[in-house]
């Protein structure tokens, strides 16, 4: 049994799902890394029975001392802005110095699907996808130099976005901590926005609890893929079929707006200022994902599924029934 540090483990969704899966597997000891808030005099040393270590992500020294007995670092931070890359690179460098064996950046998205998105110089350094690419580039160099083993987990989009707005009594189980805005579909109000019919836009989605279970199972493996790419697949379908499934469960036709790739590119290239709010950042990020979807880059390779066949992920039909049936 080894110590696994989860940076951002106090947050909902990915961090919580990984910690929950690690506790259930009993193969590893989870430890939460949480940002030190100087305004709190006596922060809790445990969260739901899991020890918490407080760090300053701006300080490699602070991170180094927190990682002295850690085998694997998993980053689940979600920080809008350029700090997202800076914090993770600091965490990686501290992990290498402390002798950590494995590092997982805060990807949990498209992986190589967004590496090749090229929308021109108009995208600012604030861009969320570029920060992920920048961090992975540093991880790959560290692997090539034999400093640490890295992997990025690529589950596509979280299936739980399709549960937003479900009945209140189901939300804790259905949403897995997700409290975001609708992406692609507003299932409650029967509205969807997808690429037009010129594109066979397919998308991989995975339920957040399954993401945690696959990550915990992969940690048990002695060897990881040499390229560090670990796709996770709940299910992959054309976007139109997601809409049709939702229509069947809800018992009504949706109002569907079909958007051209050119319009997605225009939205994706909207410059973001340093004062941009989360809503603007999300609009740009969604558009970038839709460009990737049009280009066939949102279908994940089920690497984790092959490595851990004992795990059966939830299908989108099962999830829709659970949320809305």
N, C-alpha and C positions, 0 to 999 in steps of 0.2 A: 504494500500500500504506500502510495506516494502523495505528497502535498500538491494540490492543484490550485493556483491562484486565479480567481476570476475578477478581472478589473471591470468595474461597473456591475458587479453582482448584486448590488442593492436595488438596481432598477428592475422594472417589470420585463416581460417578454423573454428575450433570448437569455439574459443573465440568469433570471429566475428559473427558466426551464432547464438550463444546464446544471445548476446547483441541485434542483429537485431530482434530476436523473442521476447525478453523482451520489446523492444521499441514498437513493433506492438501490443503486448497484453495489454500494459498500466496498467498491474496489479502490477508491481513492478518497482522500480527505480534502474537501473543498475549503478554501479560505478566501474570504471576500476582500478585495482591495477597494477602498472607498476614498474619495477626495476629502482631504482634511479641511473642515470648515472652522476657521478660527473663531467664529461667533458662537460656537457651541462649546461650552465649558467642559462638559463631561459626556462625550459621545459614547453610545453603547458599544461594548466590546464584542457583543454577539448579536446576530440577526437571525431569528428563527433557528437558534441552536448552532449557527455557523459562525466561527470566529471572524472578526473584522479587523483588518489592519489599515490604519489611516495613512495616506500618502499625499505627497504633493507631486502631481504629474509634471510640473515644471522643473522638478529637481531630480536629476539622475541619482544623486546621493541618497535622497529620501527613498526612492524606488529600490535602489540597491540593497539597503538594509532590510526592506520589507520582503525581499526575495531570497534571502540568504539560505533558506531551507526548502525552496520550492523546486519541484521537478518540471512542472508545466505551467505556463502562463497562457490564459485565455482572455483576450480582450473583447469586451462587449460594450465598450463605451459608445455613446452616441452624442457627440458634441458638434453642434453646427459651427462651421467656420474653419479657418486654417489650423486652429488648435487641435483639431481631430487628428491630423497627421503628426503634428509636433508631439503630442502626448504619447502616441503609439510608438513613434521612433525612440523617444526617451525610454519608454517601457522596454522596448526591444534591446536597446543598448545596455540598460541596467541589468536585464536578464542575462545577457551574454557575459557581462562582467561578474555577475553573481554565480555563474556556472549552471544556470537553468538549461535543461536539455531540450525543451520544446516550447515553441511560441506560436500562438494562433492570433492573427490580427482580427480586428473587428470588421470582417467582411460580411458574411451571412447575407449574401445578395447574389449577384450574377457572376462573380468571379471574372473569368476571361471574357465574359459577355460584354462587359463595359470597358475592357482594356482598349478595344479598338475603336470606340466611339470617337469620331473626329468631327467636331463642329466648328473648328476655327479658333482663332485667338480671342474671340469675344467672350469666351467663358473665363470667369475670374478665378483667382486663387481660392475663392470662397466655395467653389464647386465641390459638392460632396463626392461625386464619383472620381474626380481627379485625385482627391486626397487618398482614396482607397488604392488607386493605382500606384501613387507615390509610395505609400507604405509597403505595398507588396513588392515593389522594385527593390526597396531596402532589404526586405526579408529574403528575396532571392539572392541578392549579393552575399548576405550573411550565410546562406546555405552553401553557395558556391565556394565560399572561403572556409567551409567546415566549422563555422563558429557555433551553429545551433540548427536544430531541425525545425522547419516551419511548415504550416499547412493552413490553407484558407478553406473554410467550409462554405459551399455555395448551394443554398437550398432554393434559389429563385426567390419568388415573392412569398411572404407568409400567407398561408391560406386564411388566417384569422381576419384579414381585412374584409373578407366576405361575410363576416359575422357582425360587423359594426352595425349597431341599431337593433340587434336582436332583443327579445323580451328581457327585461331586467333580471328576472330570476335565473336566466341562463348565462348571463354575461361572464360571471367569474370562471365558469368552466369552459365556455366557448371562446372567449377572447384571449385567455392566457395572459392577462395583464395589458393587452393592447388597448390604447386609448388615443388613437390617431385619427386621421381623416380618411374618408373613403378613397380607394384607388380602383380605377376601372369601373366598378359598379357601386351604386347605392342600392343595395338589395331591399332595404326598407321602403324606399320611395319608388323603386322600379325604374331606375335611370342608369344608363351605361354609356361610356364613351370609349370606343375602340378604334384601332386602325381600319381604314376602308378596305374594301374587298380586293384591292389590288395586291394585298399582302396576306399570305397565309401565316398570320401572326400566332405563333404558339408560345405558351408560357408554362414554365414549371412552377408549381406552388407546393408548399410543404407546411403542415400544421406545426405550430411553434413547439408543442410538447414533443413531437417526433424529432425536431431538430435537436433538442436536448438529449433525447435518448440515443440518437445516432452519434452525437459528439462523445457522450460518455462511453459508448461501445467502442468507438475508434481509439479512444485513449487506452483501451486495454490491449491494443495490438502492439506487438514489438516493432513492427516496421510500418512506416507510412509511405505512400507513393513518393517516389523520388522527386517529382515535379511539384509536390505539395498541393496539388489540386484535388479536392475532395468534394465532389458534387453529391447532393442529397436530393432525392426525388420523392415527393409525396405522390404527385401525378402531373403529367404534362398533357395539355389539351390546347386546341385552338381557342382563342378568346371568345369566339362566337359560341362555342359549346359551353363555356362557363356561363354565359348569359342564358342559354337555353336551359341549363340545369336549374339556374336560379328561378327562371320563369315557371318551370314545372313545380318546383317546391312551393313557390309563392302563389301559384294558381292564377297568374295574370301575365299579359305581355308587357315587356319593358319598353320604355322610350329609349331607343338606341341612336346615338349620334356617331357617325363614322367620320374619322378625321384622317386627312391625307398625311403621308410621311413628311411632305414639305411643311405642313403646318406644325407637326410635332417638332421638326428641326427648328422652326422659327421660335417656338415656345422654349425649346431646350437651350437656344442660344441667347435668351434674354439676359443681359448683363445683371449681375447681382452686386449691389453696393454693400459696404461693410455694415450698413444699418439695416440690411434686408432682414425681414422677420421670417419666422419659421414657415409661415404660409407661402411666402414667395419662394423660399428654398425648396419646399415640397413640390410646388408647381413645376419648378425647373427640373427637379430630380425625376418626377413622374414622366415628364416629357422626354427626358434622356432615356429612361427605361423603355418608353414606347418606340423611340427610334431604334433601340437595340432589338426590340420585339419585331419590328418591321424587317430588320436585317437578319432575322433568324438567330439572334444571339441570346435568347432568353430560354433556351432548352438546355437543361443541366444534364451532365453525364452522371448516371447513378453509381458513382464509385463507392460511396458509403453503403449503398444497398447491396452491392456485390460483396463488399468486405464483411458486412454484418447481416447476413441473410435471415438471422433469427428475428430481426425487427420487421414487422409489417406496418408500414405507414398508413395513415388514414387517407381514404380517397376523398375527392372533392364532393362526390354524391353523399358519402357518409357525413361529411362535415356540414353540408347544406341542410341535411335532414336534422342533424343535431342542433343546428342554430335556428332553423326556421320551420322545421316540419311539425 
